[in-house]
């Protein structure tokens, strides 16, 4: 469980769109039911789907409050179900003059690009995963530009182009895309928030740039700057930088200050819950997050956050029930499935954990973390040859990932395979680089490795 907690202190997964955290409210307050929109697509009801999305987009031009539902509706298609792609292709082909169809397909392709990239550090991410990310990004860029050619007032398209440029390290192109959108929609809340997100230090920006942007908003767009959550954004941004740096107590103080401007803001409450979680204050983290989930019952990020908290409260059944709600919106997200498998393995439900990780392989097949954990779960259900192959593949994909080498050594030792000695030596040679050396002491198998009757191994 320690690894699950430390994982949440790392950068937010690239596919998580900060802007969606601010799309507060619930379906009953005029926002789309994402599952219903996806069902229209699955059933081939393209005309109805196009009309509904068009209504949201048209209303978005009537005022600030209507911009959020329009932006959010299109993110119903940030969905990992492979069955959606042929339907999206049919919709684009059936309605060539639609902006909604290519925009929805672009969001789908972009989402798959982020899933293909994964959330491991760059040094632990195999080259094929980056290549797959770029393949999906190219398709998404084509889709977004096709949609903008029909209607240039699509904030989600500009923001998507900017996010992908940011993911590739093309900062000038990122800013260019957002400025292009703001030239058409100068008071677009989604685009201004995207710009602020892109100025975050973790993306190469700085807190000084964020403060300068907020200052310019007050001068150029006073009505936007007067919104409550803009007042707390400076403290939120500094808190996130502290959180990413492991300074959880200081981060919590900043999030509390941000919430003093708007105590109901979902983004600030979610951030506060993250800090509390990292401080081992799970009950307070859950209490902070509960109102957010009540307002945002269809937000997968909030659902997964709560599932992790419930697991640490030793409530695995509750954690699984919440996590399955998130998977209803994004059934093959490898990180969400990996968390589900960890919870199942913690409850000794190894066969279910293996089946869950089998699904995670759809977009996480080259993720060494998933392969390593799958090897461990396969070991527990007696599928030793598959467990050995999964661990071997993980070491091949990420030679500097020491946890994979330890798992490989363990599983080889179980099979009395002399390669275990070489694998353990490799683990010891590299484990200092990622702080995993202590894991060997928690393993019951490596001590028997020196006893293997191997010559020259």
Protein Blocks (a to p, Z undefined) as FASTA:
>chain_A
ZZmmmmmmmccdfklcfklmmmgcdfknopacfklmmmmmmnopaklmmmmmmmmmmmmm
nojklmmmmmmmmmmmmcfbfklmmmmmmmmmmmmmbfklmmmmmmmmmmmmmmmnopad
fklpcfklmmmmmmmmmmmmmmmmmmmmmomcbfklmmmmmmmmmmnopaklmmmmmmmm
mmmmmmlfklmmmmmmmmpmklopafklmmmmmmmmmmmmmmlmmpmklmmmmmmmmmmm
mmmnopamlmmmmmmmmmmmommbmklmmmmmmmmmmnopaklmmmmmmmmmmmmmmbmk
lmmmmmmmmmmnopaklmmmmmmmmmmmommlmklmmmmmmmmmmnopaklmmmmmmmmm
mmmmmgmklmmmmmmmmmmnopaklmmmmmmmmmmmmmmlmklmmmmmmmmmmnopaklm
mmmmmmmmmmmmnopmmmmmmpcklmmmmmpccehZZ
